[in-house]
Amino acid sequence: MADNVISGYAARFGDETVIAGEFRERLAPGAFTRTLRERPDVTALLDHDSGRVLGRTTAGTLTLRQDRIGLWFSLDVDPTTPEGQTALGTVGRQDVKGCSFSFRAQAETWQDGGEKLPLRTLTDVDLFEVTLTYNPAYPTTSASLTHTNASAAARRVRMRAEMEQKLRGIA
């Protein structure tokens, strides 16, 4: 049994992707440092749709952390909402297993690509939202249901109680 938590990487440092067939893009380590410190509210959405909110940092339902890999998130999903049911169902089946993010570049560098497309490296971004999506711009992002030991422990306690009830003839 899975908890109602989806987690993964909304962005990964150093991984390149092609944007609109025009240029390559990657995120430099630390690109989210300033925005995570200064931005009070970031939302989690389904497919960049502002009408399908799944969580937000100010509500405590979205946690964001930058580490050596990239921008990690943990999203406490409400299964009583249509959006929550969709997110839990599609991520649980891995129909949706990637992420994207909405941002404004504050600092970037460009390199001539020579035979390749030019390369933009984002070094500082304003982060507005992270989103669960089936078709992320960065294919190395991830989203999956989180299984915790708390769920396993709760099942063991319940099974033990049921066994004791059977032994006592209470069932």
C-alpha positions as CSV (number, residue, x, y, z in Angstrom):
1,M,0.0,0.0,0.0
2,A,1.4,3.4,-1.0
3,D,1.1,6.5,0.9
4,N,-0.3,9.6,-0.8
5,V,3.1,11.0,-1.4
6,I,4.7,11.5,-4.8
7,S,8.4,12.4,-4.9
8,G,11.2,12.6,-7.4
9,Y,13.4,15.1,-9.2
10,A,11.7,18.0,-11.0
11,A,15.0,19.0,-12.5
12,R,18.5,17.4,-12.7
13,F,21.8,19.3,-12.9
14,G,24.0,18.8,-15.9
15,D,21.6,16.9,-18.1
16,E,21.1,18.4,-21.5
17,T,17.9,18.7,-23.5
18,V,16.9,20.3,-26.8
19,I,14.4,23.2,-26.5
20,A,12.0,23.7,-29.4
21,G,14.7,22.3,-31.8
22,E,16.5,25.7,-31.4
23,F,19.1,25.2,-28.7
24,R,20.4,22.8,-26.0
25,E,19.8,23.6,-22.4
26,R,21.1,22.4,-19.0
27,L,20.9,23.5,-15.4
28,A,24.1,24.3,-13.5
29,P,24.4,23.0,-9.9
30,G,23.0,25.5,-7.5
31,A,20.7,27.1,-10.1
32,F,17.8,27.0,-7.5
33,T,19.8,28.2,-4.5
34,R,18.6,31.8,-4.5
35,T,14.9,31.2,-5.5
36,L,14.5,28.5,-2.8
37,R,15.8,30.9,-0.2
38,E,13.8,33.9,-1.4
39,R,10.6,32.7,-3.0
40,P,7.9,32.1,-0.4
41,D,5.5,30.1,-2.5
42,V,5.9,27.5,-5.2
43,T,3.0,25.4,-6.4
44,A,2.8,21.8,-7.8
45,L,0.5,21.3,-10.7
46,L,-0.7,18.7,-13.2
47,D,0.7,19.4,-16.6
48,H,1.4,23.2,-16.0
49,D,-2.4,23.7,-15.5
50,S,-2.9,26.4,-12.9
51,G,-6.5,25.1,-12.4
52,R,-5.1,21.7,-11.3
53,V,-3.2,22.5,-8.1
54,L,-1.8,19.5,-6.2
55,G,0.2,21.3,-3.5
56,R,2.2,24.3,-2.5
57,T,5.1,25.1,-0.3
58,T,3.2,27.6,1.9
59,A,0.6,25.0,2.7
60,G,3.3,22.5,3.7
61,T,2.0,20.0,1.0
62,L,5.0,20.6,-1.3
63,T,8.6,20.2,-0.1
64,L,11.5,21.3,-2.3
65,R,15.2,20.6,-1.8
66,Q,18.2,21.2,-3.9
67,D,20.9,18.5,-3.6
68,R,23.9,17.4,-5.7
69,I,21.6,15.7,-8.2
70,G,19.0,18.5,-8.8
71,L,15.7,19.8,-7.5
72,W,14.1,17.1,-5.4
73,F,10.4,17.4,-4.4
74,S,8.0,15.6,-2.1
75,L,4.3,16.2,-2.7
76,D,1.6,15.2,-0.1
77,V,-1.4,14.5,-2.5
78,D,-5.0,14.9,-1.4
79,P,-6.8,11.7,-2.7
80,T,-10.2,13.3,-2.1
81,T,-9.8,15.7,-5.0
82,P,-10.1,14.8,-8.7
83,E,-6.6,16.2,-9.3
84,G,-5.2,14.2,-6.5
85,Q,-6.9,11.0,-7.7
86,T,-5.5,11.6,-11.2
87,A,-2.0,12.3,-9.9
88,L,-1.9,9.2,-7.7
89,G,-3.4,7.0,-10.3
90,T,-1.3,8.0,-13.3
91,V,2.0,8.3,-11.3
92,G,1.2,5.0,-9.5
93,R,0.8,3.2,-12.9
94,Q,3.8,5.2,-14.3
95,D,1.8,6.6,-17.1
96,V,3.1,9.9,-15.8
97,K,6.7,9.5,-14.5
98,G,8.4,12.8,-15.3
99,C,8.3,16.4,-14.2
100,S,8.8,19.9,-15.6
101,F,9.1,23.3,-14.0
102,S,8.1,26.9,-14.8
103,F,10.8,29.5,-14.3
104,R,12.4,32.8,-15.4
105,A,16.1,32.8,-16.1
106,Q,18.0,35.3,-13.9
107,A,21.5,34.3,-15.0
108,E,22.6,32.1,-17.9
109,T,25.6,31.5,-20.1
110,W,25.7,30.6,-23.8
111,Q,28.2,28.5,-25.8
112,D,28.4,28.3,-29.5
113,G,27.5,24.7,-30.4
114,G,29.8,24.5,-33.5
115,E,28.3,21.5,-35.3
116,K,25.6,21.2,-32.6
117,L,22.9,23.5,-31.4
118,P,24.0,26.4,-29.1
119,L,24.1,25.5,-25.4
120,R,22.3,27.6,-22.7
121,T,23.4,26.9,-19.2
122,L,21.0,28.2,-16.5
123,T,22.9,29.3,-13.5
124,D,20.1,31.2,-11.6
125,V,16.4,30.9,-12.0
126,D,13.2,32.1,-10.4
127,L,11.1,29.0,-9.8
128,F,7.3,29.4,-10.0
129,E,6.0,25.8,-10.1
130,V,6.9,22.2,-10.6
131,T,4.5,20.0,-12.6
132,L,3.8,16.3,-13.1
133,T,3.8,15.5,-16.8
134,Y,3.9,12.6,-19.2
135,N,6.2,14.4,-21.6
136,P,8.9,16.4,-19.8
137,A,11.3,18.7,-21.6
138,Y,14.1,17.0,-19.5
139,P,13.5,13.3,-19.9
140,T,15.7,12.4,-16.9
141,T,13.3,13.9,-14.4
142,S,11.3,11.5,-12.2
143,A,8.1,11.1,-10.2
144,S,6.9,8.1,-8.3
145,L,4.8,7.1,-5.4
146,T,6.7,7.0,-2.1
147,H,6.5,4.0,0.0
148,T,7.5,4.5,3.7
149,N,8.4,2.1,6.5
150,A,5.5,3.8,8.4
151,S,3.0,2.0,6.1
152,A,4.7,-1.3,6.5
153,A,4.8,-0.8,10.3
154,A,1.1,0.1,10.4
155,R,0.3,-3.1,8.4
156,R,2.3,-5.2,10.8
157,V,0.6,-3.7,13.9
158,R,-2.8,-4.3,12.3
159,M,-2.0,-7.9,11.3
160,R,-0.7,-8.6,14.9
161,A,-3.9,-7.2,16.4
162,E,-6.1,-9.2,14.0
163,M,-4.1,-12.4,14.9
164,E,-4.5,-11.7,18.6
165,Q,-8.3,-11.1,18.1
166,K,-8.6,-14.5,16.3
167,L,-6.7,-16.3,19.1
168,R,-9.1,-14.8,21.6
169,G,-12.1,-15.6,19.4
170,I,-12.9,-12.0,18.6
171,A,-13.3,-11.7,14.9
